[in-house]
Amino acid sequence: MHNGNIRQRHRELLDFLAGLAGAALVAAGVWCAFFTANRPTPNPFEGRELECALDFGQYHIEGDLLYAGLSYEMLEDFASENDCSVSIRAFTRKESSLDSLMSGTVDIVVLPRFDSVLHVSHVDSVAKSRPICGELCWVMRREERAEMRRVNSWLGEYTERDEFGEMLERFRFMPSSHRPHKAFAERQQLSPYDDTIRAWADSIGWDWRMLAAVIYTESKFAINVTSRAGAKGLMQIMPLTARVYNVQDVLNPEENIRAGASYLGRLDRLFRKYASGDERLRYVLASYNAGETRVLRYLNGTPEDEISDSALNANIDSAAVEGLREEIDSAAIAGETQKALGSSPVVSGRKTDASPQSSESEPSRSGIDTSVTAYVDKIFENYRNFCRICEK
């Protein structure tokens, strides 16, 4: 009887210890799961400098959204929130952004989601992000799985924010300045960049709607427009302009508008002795399109070389003047003197898919060719329509 009690107690003790051990194992498992779930996921982008490409070809607007501008801001936000930096460029179909991706010179490509080039040539080598607005995707090399998981996680959270909805509304496009949308009038909006346009218009004493009309005529507010002559961005800035006005990123709306507005301001000061009001404004706009040299020759018949000197020295700092002279000297050495002096030494508006003007036609007998006149008239027409949408 006594031995039976001892054995019973032993069994009870063993059962208790087994239960205790089981509970300990469960607790350890719960703790491990909790610790693992709450442990920060390593950030594969931390400290990296990402090369990013916007590849929409010459298609600047998809549906009613300015996708290039939207994607530019999203990439900048991604970099800011993932402890990395981005350098963003626009590709055309003359060069392959996906080839650059596979070679490692580009890290992220933004493409239309159903892009035929992606599906035909690189479908087995790349990974696509979750769709953005149902139309866009970010593309990376397939082996960068951790990076793509991070991108998808960020995109999922980012696109649910109220701020993203507001961004989409800001990048809604006005298909025609001739048919102002009621929504734009209600919001008093002309473009996604109204605040920047207002600020730089104020800096040169312009009505901001006139500066917006110039930008609309040049690019229809698309940041990824590139002309055959190499002019880029919202205000179709030439490479020389970018260097003179210290533009580091020609796709950046702030920098592009700053350079274009600064040059317009310089032209405005240059033509004050010739005219005032709308007449002077027409000379300024014609010079932005065709080059101040041609307009000055039309006004006073000054020899071309003297005009170039006066234009270079009109209200521009000495360092910029020297930079321009070096560029013109280099062009002369390369046999391109006429090209350097015959168009604007700073900005030349060239014909693009989004811009009707051309500075390559022959001057008329009046000294200003008809395409330049049409360009100026178009800006004034857009300005009048913009005045119907937005108050000053």
Summary of the structure (lengths in Angstrom):
residues: 392
radius of gyration: 29.8
end to end distance: 105.2
largest distance: 131.0
contacts: 1196
relative contact order: 0.09
helix: 55%
strand: 9%
